[in-house]
Amino acid sequence: MTLLAAENISKKFSDQVIVDQISFTIKTGDRIGLVGKNGIGKTTLFELLVGNIDTDNGTITRSRSCLIDYIQQDKSGIMDTSLFEFASSARSDLLQMRKEITILEERLMEMPTDKMSLDKLGHLQHKFETDGGFTFENEVATILHGVGFEKERHHERLSNFSGGEKNRAGLAHALAGRGNLLLLDEPTNHLDIESTLWLENYLAETDKSYIIISHDRAFLSAAVTQVWEIQLAKLHLYKGSFENYLIERKDRKRLHEHRYKHQQEEIKRLEDFVQRNMAGQKTKQAKSKLKYLSRIKRLPPPRSDGSSNNINVKSSGRSYAHVLEVNDLTIGYGTDPVVSNVSFDLYRGDKVGLIGRNGSGKTTILLSLIGELSPITGDIKLGNNVDVAYFDQELTELNPNLSALDTLWEIDPIAEMGKIRSFLARFGFTGEDSYKLVKTLSGGEKTKLAMAKLLYYPANFLIFDEPTNHLDIDAREVLEQALKDYEGSCLIVSHDRHFLECVTDKIFHVIDGHLNIYNGNYAFFKEKMAEKEEKAPLKPLKSKEAYLTFKEKSKRISKHKKLIQSTKSKIADLEKELTNLEKDILHNIPRSDWETLNASSEKKLVIENEILDLYAKLEILEGMEVD
């Protein structure tokens, strides 16, 4: 079934054309990855689909059954809301139903004979159950845990969370929604590897359609069955896996270059003929060929999509062999340790990936190594002739009011403009882009600019905190190659599995307040972790198994809640019958009709005993914990 259809839609801002005459349909079961270079208009396309902005031309038609869940960008009005309340608000329909059910139950306690309220309560309870009301809160808790929030933080106010945590809260809100079309904008940017794996399994189990903007290649490989690429304001559709997209895109590009080359050769041949013969004996033929030239639909030249393609990460020179020595390090804030007993050595040429769950202490380790945080105990010794450069994932070194050009000029005021612009071009800032203010840049463009600022002066020991966040796929590949060719040493915090596999030769894994060392790349780390799982006496549930277990538990909880509700309904019915009997005995049955009075009194006693038994049963049910 078609959920949404776009026909010849166009949108531009100022002089920049974002999309030009593009058409597509989204159907039930579609699992789409939306890719393209930074700043090309992927998020704008989402805003068009949601209806937050209007198209300049063309139409977007949503079917009546199409319900879109999209990550809420502006959370300023809900900072006093708890994390759990915010995620739960994705199902405002269930919250409203529950509120109405409570009001009706209270009304019926006072007026048990109110037939209209009783009927309405029965209808609402049935709808609440069929819409998942009894299991919803458990699902929200599971989603919050899946995206990396521990249970004890579920009731903290959003104002207490960092920017990255608020983004994860927005992701949880979108996943918890009742829509059948998910629009996820770079969902893995603030997820650790474990949460990304959980999300992959969640999407594999969902029956929702989705479009995902992402540059995480391992995630796209696991999550999508078709790829849409925005390039030069056009949308190119690729059926099949992400790997198929990479192969087909390369083939398309090669074919286009071939066709363009031959067309240009043909045009040049015809133009030469016209120029040589317009005034000679072959004037008629020349005019005919000139007319033909004017009718040729000329292919656009093969163009780079603006991705940086010649980053060269230079070393400041050879350091001594021993770059860094860390002994018995305990680090944290104040006297509270975050990571303890850390010891390792880094040698010239080492490229190390530092991984672990969000909040495990990775950034804390980096801040200690660069001297911004004093260790609680232990020693950090930097080797001789070691020049350190640090990439901060928060991009705090960027002044939002400077242009890209001025950002580099600030660190090299006597440099010629040509040198600065040439260097910026390596990172995708060409032409007028170099004059853009930092505050107007996309997340990926800011990352590239921060990278340019970091690498302007060579260093032989690079420390990166999430360098690939917001970078497009081509830029990630270029950075990977640059770091593989780099002659210095690297310590890199990253959750990009493909990046880690390509660049690193060691993995440092922070877990449970300790650091474990694996002498191999990410593939080697995965292998060793799998071996540990096999040897474990109780193998922990994998994400998919955990999800299925959760579903079974939800069914048991739902059955238990239905039993409670059924018991309450029986009590309400019997109390209504008891009220009517008491009314008959006192007012309606003649005193002389002793047989009817006796039968009614006996029935009243039976009902009273049934009600007492049901209240006892209800007390047991409400005090019972369902496993």
Secondary structure, DSSP 8 states (H G I E B T S, - for coil): -EEEEEEEEEEEETTEEEEEEEEEEEETT-EEEEE-STTSSHHHHHHHHHTSS--SEEEEEE-TT--EEE-----GGGTTSBHHHHHHGGGHHHHHHHHHHHHHHHHHHH-TT-HHHHHHHHHHHHHHHHTTTTTHHHHHHHHHHHTT--GGGTTSBGGGS-HHHHHHHHHHHHHHS--SEEEEESTTTT--HHHHHHHHHHHHH---EEEEE---HHHHHHH-SEEEEEETTEEEEEES-HHHHHHHHHHHHHHHHHHHHHHHHHHHHHHHHHHHHTTSTTHHHHHHHHHHHHH----------S---------SS---SEEEEEEEEEEEETTEEEEEEEEEEEETT-EEEEEE-TTSSHHHHHHHHTTSS--SEEEEEE-TT--EEEE-TT-TT--TTSBHHHHHHTT-TTS-HHHHHHHHHTTT--GGGGGSBGGGS-HHHHHHHHHHHHHSS--SEEEEESTTTT--HHHHHHHHHHHHH--SEEEEE---HHHHHHH-SEEEEEETTEEEEESS-HHHHHHHHHHHHHHSSS----HHHHHHHHHHHHHHHHHHHHHHHHHHHHHHHHHHHHHHHHHIIIIIS-TT-HHHHHHHHHHHHHHHHHHHHHHHHHHHHHT----
